[in-house]
Amino acid sequence: TFETRMNFLNIQKVLSLASFMALGLLASCASRPAQPAAPARAIVWPAPPNQARFAYERSITGPADLGVKRSTFGRFADWLTGETRGSGAFVRPFGIALDDEGCLCVTDTAAKLVGWFDGRNKRWHRWQAVEKVEFESPVGVAKTGDVLYVADSGRREVIAFDVAGHRKFRTREHLMRPVAVAVAGDRLLVADAE
């Protein structure tokens, strides 16, 4: 009868929903692969007997290494689809900088994105475009206050935008292939490879 068929469909919906929720719980319990152990002795440059000027601290392959956690829904969606892009792992990190608060800024030329780690809130922000202007080859980054400056050698310009993703300015003036940016006081310095 019609009522029997409707009851069967409702039971089927409830079972489907319960199965979906159980899979979500399993996905949220999944753990990340273990990180490689840190080297036993410090890696420094230059090597002894010279005085060390740089020391290896740790490797960062993506936001998860900085303590940023994906939402349960995001992890479940990645697990369900077999997708790994949601992890935010870097593909080809190129430009790197620290902002005024010591937070990490990175450009990724393969993913065509700019990322900034908000250390205070343990959040990872990423932009592949700013107000419909897509990055082509972001190679240099600097950040001061709430403004990021990106040297995009593919677009042959420097793009400035705030952390909300609103463009402040973009300039191509006298630029052929900008490869690095730095902020010194109220001045923006741009290195051009051409």
TIVO-2410 file (N, C-alpha, C; in nm, 3 decimals):
# residues 194
REC num residu      c1      c2      c3 atome chaine
REC   1      T   0.083  -0.118   0.000     N      A
REC   1      T   0.000   0.000   0.000    CA      A
REC   1      T   0.088   0.124   0.000     C      A
REC   2      F   0.023   0.236  -0.021     N      A
REC   2      F   0.096   0.363  -0.026    CA      A
REC   2      F   0.160   0.396   0.108     C      A
REC   3      E   0.087   0.376   0.220     N      A
REC   3      E   0.140   0.406   0.352    CA      A
REC   3      E   0.260   0.319   0.386     C      A
REC   4      T   0.254   0.191   0.349     N      A
REC   4      T   0.366   0.100   0.375    CA      A
REC   4      T   0.489   0.146   0.299     C      A
REC   5      R   0.467   0.186   0.173     N      A
REC   5      R   0.578   0.233   0.091    CA      A
REC   5      R   0.639   0.360   0.149     C      A
REC   6      M   0.557   0.454   0.199     N      A
REC   6      M   0.607   0.577   0.260    CA      A
REC   6      M   0.685   0.548   0.388     C      A
REC   7      N   0.635   0.455   0.470     N      A
REC   7      N   0.708   0.416   0.592    CA      A
REC   7      N   0.843   0.357   0.556     C      A
REC   8      F   0.845   0.272   0.451     N      A
REC   8      F   0.971   0.211   0.408    CA      A
REC   8      F   1.069   0.320   0.361     C      A
REC   9      L   1.021   0.420   0.286     N      A
REC   9      L   1.108   0.528   0.239    CA      A
REC   9      L   1.159   0.611   0.357     C      A
REC  10      N   1.077   0.637   0.456     N      A
REC  10      N   1.122   0.712   0.574    CA      A
REC  10      N   1.228   0.636   0.651     C      A
REC  11      I   1.208   0.505   0.666     N      A
REC  11      I   1.308   0.422   0.734    CA      A
REC  11      I   1.438   0.424   0.655     C      A
REC  12      Q   1.429   0.416   0.523     N      A
REC  12      Q   1.548   0.419   0.438    CA      A
REC  12      Q   1.621   0.553   0.452     C      A
REC  13      K   1.548   0.664   0.460     N      A
REC  13      K   1.610   0.795   0.478    CA      A
REC  13      K   1.682   0.803   0.612     C      A
REC  14      V   1.618   0.753   0.718     N      A
REC  14      V   1.678   0.756   0.850    CA      A
REC  14      V   1.806   0.674   0.852     C      A
REC  15      L   1.803   0.555   0.790     N      A
REC  15      L   1.923   0.470   0.784    CA      A
REC  15      L   2.034   0.538   0.703     C      A
REC  16      S   1.998   0.602   0.593     N      A
REC  16      S   2.098   0.673   0.513    CA      A
REC  16      S   2.161   0.786   0.593     C      A
REC  17      L   2.079   0.862   0.664     N      A
REC  17      L   2.130   0.972   0.746    CA      A
REC  17      L   2.219   0.919   0.857     C      A
REC  18      A   2.178   0.809   0.922     N      A
REC  18      A   2.260   0.750   1.029    CA      A
REC  18      A   2.393   0.702   0.974     C      A
REC  19      S   2.393   0.641   0.855     N      A
REC  19      S   2.519   0.596   0.793    CA      A
REC  19      S   2.608   0.715   0.762     C      A
REC  20      F   2.551   0.820   0.710     N      A
REC  20      F   2.627   0.941   0.678    CA      A
REC  20      F   2.690   1.000   0.803     C      A
REC  21      M   2.615   1.006   0.913     N      A
REC  21      M   2.667   1.060   1.038    CA      A
REC  21      M   2.777   0.972   1.095     C      A
REC  22      A   2.761   0.841   1.085     N      A
REC  22      A   2.865   0.750   1.134    CA      A
REC  22      A   2.995   0.768   1.056     C      A
REC  23      L   2.983   0.785   0.924     N      A
REC  23      L   3.103   0.810   0.843    CA      A
REC  23      L   3.168   0.942   0.883     C      A
REC  24      G   3.088   1.042   0.914     N      A
REC  24      G   3.142   1.171   0.957    CA      A
REC  24      G   3.218   1.158   1.088     C      A
REC  25      L   3.166   1.081   1.181     N      A
REC  25      L   3.237   1.060   1.307    CA      A
REC  25      L   3.368   0.988   1.285     C      A
REC  26      L   3.367   0.887   1.197     N      A
REC  26      L   3.492   0.816   1.167    CA      A
REC  26      L   3.594   0.910   1.105     C      A
REC  27      A   3.549   0.994   1.012     N      A
REC  27      A   3.643   1.087   0.946    CA      A
REC  27      A   3.699   1.188   1.045     C      A
REC  28      S   3.618   1.232   1.141     N      A
REC  28      S   3.668   1.331   1.236    CA      A
REC  28      S   3.769   1.270   1.333     C      A
REC  29      C   3.768   1.139   1.347     N      A
REC  29      C   3.863   1.073   1.436    CA      A
REC  29      C   3.993   1.039   1.365     C      A
REC  30      A   3.995   1.052   1.234     N      A
REC  30      A   4.117   1.018   1.160    CA      A
REC  30      A   4.230   1.112   1.200     C      A
REC  31      S   4.348   1.058   1.207     N      A
REC  31      S   4.462   1.141   1.247    CA      A
REC  31      S   4.552   1.168   1.127     C      A
REC  32      R   4.629   1.275   1.139     N      A
REC  32      R   4.726   1.309   1.035    CA      A
REC  32      R   4.842   1.212   1.042     C      A
REC  33      P   4.912   1.191   0.929     N      A
REC  33      P   5.033   1.110   0.934    CA      A
REC  33      P   5.135   1.174   1.026     C      A
REC  34      A   5.212   1.092   1.092     N      A
REC  34      A   5.313   1.142   1.185    CA      A
REC  34      A   5.416   1.226   1.112     C      A
REC  35      Q   5.460   1.334   1.175     N      A
REC  35      Q   5.563   1.420   1.119    CA      A
REC  35      Q   5.698   1.353   1.136     C      A
REC  36      P   5.787   1.373   1.040     N      A
REC  36      P   5.921   1.316   1.057    CA      A
REC  36      P   5.988   1.374   1.181     C      A
REC  37      A   6.066   1.290   1.244     N      A
REC  37      A   6.136   1.334   1.366    CA      A
REC  37      A   6.239   1.440   1.331     C      A
REC  38      A   6.259   1.532   1.424     N      A
REC  38      A   6.359   1.637   1.405    CA      A
REC  38      A   6.499   1.575   1.406     C      A
REC  39      P   6.591   1.634   1.334     N      A
REC  39      P   6.727   1.580   1.332    CA      A
REC  39      P   6.786   1.577   1.473     C      A
REC  40      A   6.871   1.478   1.498     N      A
REC  40      A   6.932   1.462   1.630    CA      A
REC  40      A   7.024   1.579   1.662     C      A
REC  41      R   7.101   1.625   1.565     N      A
REC  41      R   7.190   1.739   1.591    CA      A
REC  41      R   7.143   1.857   1.507     C      A
REC  42      A   7.172   1.974   1.553     N      A
REC  42      A   7.127   2.095   1.485    CA      A
REC  42      A   7.191   2.108   1.348     C      A
REC  43      I   7.110   2.150   1.253     N      A
REC  43      I   7.161   2.178   1.119    CA      A
REC  43      I   7.181   2.328   1.112     C      A
REC  44      V   7.304   2.368   1.087     N      A
REC  44      V   7.337   2.510   1.085    CA      A
REC  44      V   7.416   2.543   0.960     C      A
REC  45      W   7.418   2.673   0.929     N      A
REC  45      W   7.500   2.722   0.818    CA      A
REC  45      W   7.564   2.852   0.862     C      A
REC  46      P   7.687   2.874   0.836     N      A
REC  46      P   7.784   2.777   0.783    CA      A
REC  46      P   7.820   2.673   0.890     C      A
REC  47      A   7.877   2.565   0.842     N      A
REC  47      A   7.913   2.455   0.931    CA      A
REC  47      A   8.029   2.495   1.022     C      A
REC  48      P   8.040   2.430   1.139     N      A
REC  48      P   8.154   2.456   1.227    CA      A
REC  48      P   8.285   2.429   1.153     C      A
REC  49      P   8.389   2.496   1.183     N      A
REC  49      P   8.415   2.580   1.299    CA      A
REC  49      P   8.367   2.724   1.282     C      A
REC  50      N   8.304   2.759   1.169     N      A
REC  50      N   8.252   2.894   1.151    CA      A
REC  50      N   8.134   2.918   1.245     C      A
REC  51      Q   8.111   3.044   1.277     N      A
REC  51      Q   7.998   3.079   1.361    CA      A
REC  51      Q   7.869   3.062   1.282     C      A
REC  52      A   7.774   2.988   1.337     N      A
REC  52      A   7.646   2.962   1.271    CA      A
REC  52      A   7.567   3.091   1.258     C      A
REC  53      R   7.510   3.113   1.139     N      A
REC  53      R   7.426   3.230   1.116    CA      A
REC  53      R   7.280   3.192   1.093     C      A
REC  54      F   7.260   3.069   1.048     N      A
REC  54      F   7.125   3.017   1.026    CA      A
REC  54      F   7.116   2.879   1.089     C      A
REC  55      A   7.001   2.848   1.147     N      A
REC  55      A   6.979   2.716   1.206    CA      A
REC  55      A   6.842   2.664   1.163     C      A
REC  56      Y   6.838   2.536   1.128     N      A
REC  56      Y   6.712   2.471   1.092    CA      A
REC  56      Y   6.625   2.461   1.216     C      A
REC  57      E   6.500   2.505   1.206     N      A
REC  57      E   6.409   2.494   1.319    CA      A
REC  57      E   6.307   2.384   1.295     C      A
REC  58      R   6.236   2.389   1.181     N      A
REC  58      R   6.138   2.287   1.146    CA      A
REC  58      R   6.094   2.306   1.003     C      A
REC  59      S   6.030   2.205   0.950     N      A
REC  59      S   5.975   2.211   0.816    CA      A
REC  59      S   5.827   2.244   0.825     C      A
REC  60      I   5.780   2.324   0.731     N      A
REC  60      I   5.639   2.357   0.724    CA      A
REC  60      I   5.593   2.322   0.583     C      A
REC  61      T   5.502   2.225   0.574     N      A
REC  61      T   5.453   2.183   0.443    CA      A
REC  61      T   5.312   2.235   0.415     C      A
REC  62      G   5.252   2.296   0.516     N      A
REC  62      G   5.119   2.349   0.499    CA      A
REC  62      G   5.065   2.403   0.630     C      A
REC  63      P   4.944   2.455   0.630     N      A
REC  63      P   4.885   2.516   0.749    CA      A
REC  63      P   4.876   2.421   0.869     C      A
REC  64      A   4.857   2.292   0.845     N      A
REC  64      A   4.845   2.197   0.956    CA      A
REC  64      A   4.971   2.195   1.042     C      A
REC  65      D   5.086   2.219   0.980     N      A
REC  65      D   5.212   2.221   1.055    CA      A
REC  65      D   5.222   2.342   1.148     C      A
REC  66      L   5.136   2.440   1.129     N      A
REC  66      L   5.133   2.559   1.213    CA      A
REC  66      L   5.024   2.550   1.320     C      A
REC  67      G   4.956   2.436   1.326     N      A
REC  67      G   4.851   2.417   1.426    CA      A
REC  67      G   4.713   2.453   1.377     C      A
REC  68      V   4.697   2.484   1.248     N      A
REC  68      V   4.567   2.517   1.192    CA      A
REC  68      V   4.492   2.387   1.167     C      A
REC  69      K   4.368   2.378   1.216     N      A
REC  69      K   4.289   2.256   1.200    CA      A
REC  69      K   4.174   2.280   1.105     C      A
REC  70      R   4.152   2.184   1.017     N      A
REC  70      R   4.037   2.189   0.927    CA      A
REC  70      R   3.911   2.157   1.006     C      A
REC  71      S   3.800   2.209   0.960     N      A
REC  71      S   3.673   2.179   1.025    CA      A
REC  71      S   3.640   2.031   1.004     C      A
REC  72      T   3.555   1.979   1.088     N      A
REC  72      T   3.513   1.839   1.076    CA      A
REC  72      T   3.447   1.816   0.942     C      A
REC  73      F   3.363   1.909   0.900     N      A
REC  73      F   3.297   1.895   0.770    CA      A
REC  73      F   3.399   1.894   0.657     C      A
REC  74      G   3.498   1.982   0.665     N      A
REC  74      G   3.601   1.987   0.561    CA      A
REC  74      G   3.681   1.858   0.554     C      A
REC  75      R   3.719   1.803   0.671     N      A
REC  75      R   3.792   1.676   0.672    CA      A
REC  75      R   3.706   1.564   0.617     C      A
REC  76      F   3.578   1.564   0.654     N      A
REC  76      F   3.487   1.460   0.604    CA      A
REC  76      F   3.472   1.470   0.453     C      A
REC  77      A   3.457   1.593   0.402     N      A
REC  77      A   3.444   1.612   0.256    CA      A
REC  77      A   3.570   1.564   0.184     C      A
REC  78      D   3.687   1.594   0.240     N      A
REC  78      D   3.812   1.547   0.180    CA      A
REC  78      D   3.820   1.395   0.182     C      A
REC  79      W   3.780   1.335   0.294     N      A
REC  79      W   3.784   1.189   0.307    CA      A
REC  79      W   3.688   1.125   0.209     C      A
REC  80      L   3.568   1.181   0.200     N      A
REC  80      L   3.464   1.125   0.114    CA      A
REC  80      L   3.503   1.131  -0.033     C      A
REC  81      T   3.565   1.241  -0.073     N      A
REC  81      T   3.600   1.258  -0.215    CA      A
REC  81      T   3.741   1.212  -0.248     C      A
REC  82      G   3.821   1.183  -0.146     N      A
REC  82      G   3.959   1.142  -0.172    CA      A
REC  82      G   4.047   1.261  -0.207     C      A
REC  83      E   3.996   1.379  -0.185     N      A
REC  83      E   4.068   1.502  -0.219    CA      A
REC  83      E   4.175   1.532  -0.115     C      A
REC  84      T   4.288   1.586  -0.160     N      A
REC  84      T   4.394   1.625  -0.066    CA      A
REC  84      T   4.419   1.774  -0.069     C      A
REC  85      R   4.358   1.847  -0.163     N      A
REC  85      R   4.382   1.991  -0.171    CA      A
REC  85      R   4.332   2.065  -0.049     C      A
REC  86      G   4.228   2.011   0.016     N      A
REC  86      G   4.172   2.076   0.133    CA      A
REC  86      G   4.272   2.086   0.248     C      A
REC  87      S   4.376   2.004   0.244     N      A
REC  87      S   4.475   2.008   0.351    CA      A
REC  87      S   4.555   2.138   0.346     C      A
REC  88      G   4.554   2.203   0.231     N      A
REC  88      G   4.626   2.328   0.217    CA      A
REC  88      G   4.776   2.312   0.204     C      A
REC  89      A   4.822   2.188   0.181     N      A
REC  89      A   4.966   2.164   0.168    CA      A
REC  89      A   5.021   2.248   0.051     C      A
REC  90      F   5.141   2.299   0.071     N      A
REC  90      F   5.203   2.380  -0.033    CA      A
REC  90      F   5.242   2.291  -0.151     C      A
REC  91      V   5.227   2.346  -0.270     N      A
REC  91      V   5.267   2.274  -0.391    CA      A
REC  91      V   5.408   2.317  -0.430     C      A
REC  92      R   5.428   2.446  -0.451     N      A
REC  92      R   5.560   2.501  -0.481    CA      A
REC  92      R   5.576   2.635  -0.410     C      A
REC  93      P   5.605   2.630  -0.278     N      A
REC  93      P   5.623   2.756  -0.206    CA      A
REC  93      P   5.743   2.830  -0.260     C      A
REC  94      F   5.729   2.960  -0.276     N      A
REC  94      F   5.836   3.038  -0.339    CA      A
REC  94      F   5.878   3.156  -0.253     C      A
REC  95      G   5.787   3.249  -0.232     N      A
REC  95      G   5.819   3.367  -0.151    CA      A
REC  95      G   5.781   3.343  -0.007     C      A
REC  96      I   5.862   3.394   0.084     N      A
REC  96      I   5.835   3.377   0.226    CA      A
REC  96      I   5.874   3.505   0.299     C      A
REC  97      A   5.793   3.541   0.398     N      A
REC  97      A   5.821   3.662   0.477    CA      A
REC  97      A   5.751   3.649   0.611     C      A
REC  98      L   5.795   3.730   0.705     N      A
REC  98      L   5.729   3.742   0.834    CA      A
REC  98      L   5.671   3.882   0.844     C      A
REC  99      D   5.552   3.893   0.900     N      A
REC  99      D   5.492   4.026   0.915    CA      A
REC  99      D   5.540   4.091   1.045     C      A
REC 100      D   5.479   4.204   1.079     N      A
REC 100      D   5.519   4.280   1.199    CA      A
REC 100      D   5.509   4.198   1.327     C      A
REC 101      E   5.418   4.101   1.331     N      A
REC 101      E   5.396   4.020   1.451    CA      A
REC 101      E   5.468   3.886   1.444     C      A
REC 102      G   5.549   3.864   1.341     N      A
REC 102      G   5.621   3.738   1.326    CA      A
REC 102      G   5.539   3.627   1.266     C      A
REC 103      C   5.426   3.660   1.204     N      A
REC 103      C   5.341   3.560   1.140    CA      A
REC 103      C   5.388   3.535   0.997     C      A
REC 104      L   5.370   3.414   0.951     N      A
REC 104      L   5.422   3.368   0.824    CA      A
REC 104      L   5.336   3.410   0.705     C      A
REC 105      C   5.403   3.461   0.600     N      A
REC 105      C   5.339   3.491   0.472    CA      A
REC 105      C   5.412   3.405   0.367     C      A
REC 106      V   5.337   3.344   0.277     N      A
REC 106      V   5.395   3.255   0.176    CA      A
REC 106      V   5.327   3.277   0.042     C      A
REC 107      T   5.405   3.268  -0.066     N      A
REC 107      T   5.346   3.261  -0.199    CA      A
REC 107      T   5.372   3.121  -0.252     C      A
REC 108      D   5.279   3.070  -0.332     N      A
REC 108      D   5.293   2.939  -0.394    CA      A
REC 108      D   5.271   2.958  -0.544     C      A
REC 109      T   5.378   2.941  -0.621     N      A
REC 109      T   5.368   2.969  -0.764    CA      A
REC 109      T   5.289   2.863  -0.840     C      A
REC 110      A   5.291   2.738  -0.794     N      A
REC 110      A   5.215   2.634  -0.864    CA      A
REC 110      A   5.065   2.645  -0.834     C      A
REC 111      A   5.031   2.672  -0.710     N      A
REC 111      A   4.890   2.687  -0.672    CA      A
REC 111      A   4.838   2.827  -0.704     C      A
REC 112      K   4.929   2.917  -0.741     N      A
REC 112      K   4.895   3.055  -0.775    CA      A
REC 112      K   4.819   3.122  -0.661     C      A
REC 113      L   4.879   3.114  -0.541     N      A
REC 113      L   4.812   3.172  -0.426    CA      A
REC 113      L   4.909   3.241  -0.332     C      A
REC 114      V   4.850   3.323  -0.245     N      A
REC 114      V   4.922   3.393  -0.139    CA      A
REC 114      V   4.856   3.349  -0.010     C      A
REC 115      G   4.937   3.312   0.090     N      A
REC 115      G   4.884   3.269   0.217    CA      A
REC 115      G   4.942   3.347   0.332     C      A
REC 116      W   4.863   3.362   0.438     N      A
REC 116      W   4.908   3.430   0.558    CA      A
REC 116      W   4.854   3.355   0.679     C      A
REC 117      F   4.943   3.325   0.773     N      A
REC 117      F   4.906   3.256   0.895    CA      A
REC 117      F   4.881   3.359   1.003     C      A
REC 118      D   4.758   3.367   1.049     N      A
REC 118      D   4.720   3.457   1.158    CA      A
REC 118      D   4.751   3.383   1.289     C      A
REC 119      G   4.869   3.409   1.344     N      A
REC 119      G   4.915   3.338   1.463    CA      A
REC 119      G   4.830   3.363   1.586     C      A
REC 120      R   4.773   3.480   1.596     N      A
REC 120      R   4.692   3.514   1.713    CA      A
REC 120      R   4.566   3.427   1.718     C      A
REC 121      N   4.502   3.406   1.602     N      A
REC 121      N   4.377   3.330   1.596    CA      A
REC 121      N   4.395   3.189   1.542     C      A
REC 122      K   4.518   3.150   1.513     N      A
REC 122      K   4.549   3.017   1.458    CA      A
REC 122      K   4.463   2.988   1.334     C      A
REC 123      R   4.462   3.087   1.243     N      A
REC 123      R   4.385   3.072   1.119    CA      A
REC 123      R   4.475   3.093   1.000     C      A
REC 124      W   4.449   3.019   0.895     N      A
REC 124      W   4.522   3.028   0.770    CA      A
REC 124      W   4.432   3.099   0.670     C      A
REC 125      H   4.484   3.206   0.611     N      A
REC 125      H   4.410   3.280   0.508    CA      A
REC 125      H   4.483   3.259   0.376     C      A
REC 126      R   4.407   3.242   0.269     N      A
REC 126      R   4.468   3.224   0.138    CA      A
REC 126      R   4.386   3.295   0.032     C      A
REC 127      W   4.458   3.349  -0.065     N      A
REC 127      W   4.394   3.421  -0.173    CA      A
REC 127      W   4.453   3.372  -0.305     C      A
REC 128      Q   4.366   3.339  -0.399     N      A
REC 128      Q   4.409   3.308  -0.535    CA      A
REC 128      Q   4.374   3.423  -0.629     C      A
REC 129      A   4.296   3.515  -0.578     N      A
REC 129      A   4.257   3.634  -0.654    CA      A
REC 129      A   4.220   3.743  -0.554     C      A
REC 130      V   4.228   3.866  -0.601     N      A
REC 130      V   4.185   3.981  -0.523    CA      A
REC 130      V   4.094   4.062  -0.612     C      A
REC 131      E   3.966   4.067  -0.574     N      A
REC 131      E   3.865   4.139  -0.653    CA      A
REC 131      E   3.874   4.104  -0.801     C      A
REC 132      K   3.867   3.978  -0.832     N      A
REC 132      K   3.865   3.922  -0.968    CA      A
REC 132      K   3.997   3.934  -1.042     C      A
REC 133      V   4.102   3.980  -0.977     N      A
REC 133      V   4.236   3.982  -1.036    CA      A
REC 133      V   4.308   3.858  -0.985     C      A
REC 134      E   4.320   3.757  -1.071     N      A
REC 134      E   4.382   3.631  -1.030    CA      A
REC 134      E   4.534   3.641  -1.035     C      A
REC 135      F   4.598   3.579  -0.936     N      A
REC 135      F   4.743   3.573  -0.936    CA      A
REC 135      F   4.789   3.477  -1.045     C      A
REC 136      E   4.897   3.511  -1.113     N      A
REC 136      E   4.955   3.424  -1.216    CA      A
REC 136      E   5.082   3.357  -1.166     C      A
REC 137      S   5.171   3.437  -1.112     N      A
REC 137      S   5.296   3.384  -1.060    CA      A
REC 137      S   5.342   3.470  -0.942     C      A
REC 138      P   5.273   3.453  -0.827     N      A
REC 138      P   5.310   3.533  -0.710    CA      A
REC 138      P   5.443   3.483  -0.654     C      A
REC 139      V   5.545   3.568  -0.659     N      A
REC 139      V   5.680   3.523  -0.621    CA      A
REC 139      V   5.734   3.594  -0.497     C      A
REC 140      G   5.684   3.711  -0.466     N      A
REC 140      G   5.733   3.785  -0.350    CA      A
REC 140      G   5.617   3.837  -0.268     C      A
REC 141      V   5.637   3.843  -0.136     N      A
REC 141      V   5.530   3.890  -0.048    CA      A
REC 141      V   5.590   3.967   0.069     C      A
REC 142      A   5.517   4.067   0.113     N      A
REC 142      A   5.551   4.142   0.235    CA      A
REC 142      A   5.418   4.181   0.297     C      A
REC 143      K   5.418   4.198   0.429     N      A
REC 143      K   5.295   4.238   0.498    CA      A
REC 143      K   5.331   4.333   0.611     C      A
REC 144      T   5.258   4.440   0.619     N      A
REC 144      T   5.271   4.532   0.732    CA      A
REC 144      T   5.131   4.577   0.770     C      A
REC 145      G   5.102   4.573   0.899     N      A
REC 145      G   4.966   4.602   0.943    CA      A
REC 145      G   4.871   4.500   0.883     C      A
REC 146      D   4.763   4.547   0.824     N      A
REC 146      D   4.666   4.458   0.761    CA      A
REC 146      D   4.680   4.452   0.610     C      A
REC 147      V   4.791   4.502   0.556     N      A
REC 147      V   4.808   4.508   0.410    CA      A
REC 147      V   4.917   4.413   0.365     C      A
REC 148      L   4.885   4.332   0.264     N      A
REC 148      L   4.982   4.243   0.200    CA      A
REC 148      L   5.021   4.303   0.066     C      A
REC 149      Y   5.149   4.290   0.032     N      A
REC 149      Y   5.202   4.338  -0.095    CA      A
REC 149      Y   5.258   4.217  -0.167     C      A
REC 150      V   5.216   4.196  -0.291     N      A
REC 150      V   5.256   4.077  -0.365    CA      A
REC 150      V   5.319   4.118  -0.497     C      A
REC 151      A   5.440   4.065  -0.521     N      A
REC 151      A   5.505   4.082  -0.651    CA      A
REC 151      A   5.463   3.963  -0.736     C      A
REC 152      D   5.392   3.989  -0.844     N      A
REC 152      D   5.346   3.885  -0.935    CA      A
REC 152      D   5.421   3.902  -1.067     C      A
REC 153      S   5.520   3.816  -1.090     N      A
REC 153      S   5.603   3.830  -1.210    CA      A
REC 153      S   5.525   3.792  -1.336     C      A
REC 154      G   5.426   3.706  -1.324     N      A
REC 154      G   5.344   3.670  -1.441    CA      A
REC 154      G   5.256   3.785  -1.486     C      A
REC 155      R   5.203   3.861  -1.394     N      A
REC 155      R   5.118   3.975  -1.426    CA      A
REC 155      R   5.200   4.102  -1.447     C      A
REC 156      R   5.329   4.097  -1.411     N      A
REC 156      R   5.418   4.212  -1.423    CA      A
REC 156      R   5.369   4.330  -1.341     C      A
REC 157      E   5.326   4.298  -1.216     N      A
REC 157      E   5.277   4.406  -1.132    CA      A
REC 157      E   5.289   4.370  -0.984     C      A
REC 158      V   5.271   4.472  -0.901     N      A
REC 158      V   5.263   4.455  -0.757    CA      A
REC 158      V   5.119   4.485  -0.718     C      A
REC 159      I   5.061   4.396  -0.639     N      A
REC 159      I   4.923   4.411  -0.596    CA      A
REC 159      I   4.923   4.423  -0.444     C      A
REC 160      A   4.854   4.524  -0.393     N      A
REC 160      A   4.840   4.542  -0.249    CA      A
REC 160      A   4.693   4.523  -0.212     C      A
REC 161      F   4.670   4.448  -0.104     N      A
REC 161      F   4.533   4.424  -0.059    CA      A
REC 161      F   4.534   4.401   0.091     C      A
REC 162      D   4.417   4.421   0.152     N      A
REC 162      D   4.408   4.400   0.297    CA      A
REC 162      D   4.367   4.256   0.327     C      A
REC 163      V   4.370   4.220   0.456     N      A
REC 163      V   4.342   4.082   0.494    CA      A
REC 163      V   4.197   4.042   0.468     C      A
REC 164      A   4.110   4.139   0.443     N      A
REC 164      A   3.972   4.109   0.407    CA      A
REC 164      A   3.960   4.082   0.257     C      A
REC 165      G   4.071   4.096   0.182     N      A
REC 165      G   4.069   4.069   0.039    CA      A
REC 165      G   4.031   4.187  -0.047     C      A
REC 166      H   4.035   4.307   0.008     N      A
REC 166      H   4.001   4.428  -0.069    CA      A
REC 166      H   4.129   4.491  -0.123     C      A
REC 167      R   4.130   4.512  -0.254     N      A
REC 167      R   4.248   4.569  -0.318    CA      A
REC 167      R   4.270   4.713  -0.274     C      A
REC 168      K   4.394   4.744  -0.240     N      A
REC 168      K   4.433   4.881  -0.205    CA      A
REC 168      K   4.486   4.952  -0.328     C      A
REC 169      F   4.575   4.883  -0.401     N      A
REC 169      F   4.625   4.936  -0.528    CA      A
REC 169      F   4.696   4.825  -0.602     C      A
REC 170      R   4.720   4.851  -0.728     N      A
REC 170      R   4.807   4.766  -0.809    CA      A
REC 170      R   4.883   4.857  -0.903     C      A
REC 171      T   5.009   4.821  -0.926     N      A
REC 171      T   5.091   4.906  -1.012    CA      A
REC 171      T   5.178   4.823  -1.104     C      A
REC 172      R   5.191   4.871  -1.225     N      A
REC 172      R   5.281   4.812  -1.325    CA      A
REC 172      R   5.388   4.912  -1.365     C      A
REC 173      E   5.379   5.029  -1.308     N      A
REC 173      E   5.467   5.139  -1.346    CA      A
REC 173      E   5.614   5.101  -1.327     C      A
REC 174      H   5.691   5.107  -1.436     N      A
REC 174      H   5.834   5.078  -1.439    CA      A
REC 174      H   5.867   4.933  -1.402     C      A
REC 175      L   5.772   4.842  -1.413     N      A
REC 175      L   5.796   4.703  -1.377    CA      A
REC 175      L   5.795   4.613  -1.501     C      A
REC 176      M   5.894   4.526  -1.510     N      A
REC 176      M   5.898   4.427  -1.617    CA      A
REC 176      M   5.876   4.286  -1.560     C      A
REC 177      R   5.947   4.257  -1.451     N      A
REC 177      R   5.935   4.126  -1.388    CA      A
REC 177      R   5.965   4.140  -1.238     C      A
REC 178      P   5.868   4.190  -1.161     N      A
REC 178      P   5.891   4.207  -1.017    CA      A
REC 178      P   5.907   4.070  -0.951     C      A
REC 179      V   6.010   4.058  -0.867     N      A
REC 179      V   6.038   3.929  -0.804    CA      A
REC 179      V   6.041   3.934  -0.652     C      A
REC 180      A   6.044   4.053  -0.594     N      A
REC 180      A   6.047   4.063  -0.448    CA      A
REC 180      A   5.993   4.198  -0.405     C      A
REC 181      V   5.934   4.201  -0.285     N      A
REC 181      V   5.886   4.326  -0.227    CA      A
REC 181      V   5.927   4.331  -0.081     C      A
REC 182      A   5.945   4.451  -0.031     N      A
REC 182      A   5.976   4.473   0.110    CA      A
REC 182      A   5.920   4.608   0.150     C      A
REC 183      V   5.884   4.619   0.277     N      A
REC 183      V   5.834   4.745   0.329    CA      A
REC 183      V   5.937   4.799   0.427     C      A
REC 184      A   5.977   4.924   0.406     N      A
REC 184      A   6.072   4.992   0.495    CA      A
REC 184      A   6.010   5.124   0.536     C      A
REC 185      G   5.953   5.126   0.657     N      A
REC 185      G   5.885   5.247   0.701    CA      A
REC 185      G   5.761   5.271   0.618     C      A
REC 186      D   5.757   5.387   0.550     N      A
REC 186      D   5.643   5.417   0.464    CA      A
REC 186      D   5.675   5.395   0.317     C      A
REC 187      R   5.785   5.324   0.289     N      A
REC 187      R   5.829   5.300   0.151    CA      A
REC 187      R   5.809   5.153   0.114     C      A
REC 188      L   5.765   5.130  -0.008     N      A
REC 188      L   5.754   4.995  -0.064    CA      A
REC 188      L   5.869   4.977  -0.161     C      A
REC 189      L   5.954   4.879  -0.135     N      A
REC 189      L   6.069   4.850  -0.220    CA      A
REC 189      L   6.035   4.729  -0.307     C      A
REC 190      V   6.067   4.739  -0.436     N      A
REC 190      V   6.037   4.632  -0.531    CA      A
REC 190      V   6.165   4.597  -0.606     C      A
REC 191      A   6.197   4.469  -0.610     N      A
REC 191      A   6.311   4.422  -0.690    CA      A
REC 191      A   6.256   4.368  -0.820     C      A
REC 192      D   6.315   4.410  -0.932     N      A
REC 192      D   6.273   4.369  -1.064    CA      A
REC 192      D   6.387   4.294  -1.131     C      A
REC 193      A   6.359   4.177  -1.186     N      A
REC 193      A   6.464   4.093  -1.245    CA      A
REC 193      A   6.505   4.138  -1.385     C      A
REC 194      E   6.430   4.227  -1.445     N      A
REC 194      E   6.462   4.273  -1.581    CA      A
REC 194      E   6.542   4.402  -1.576     C      A
***
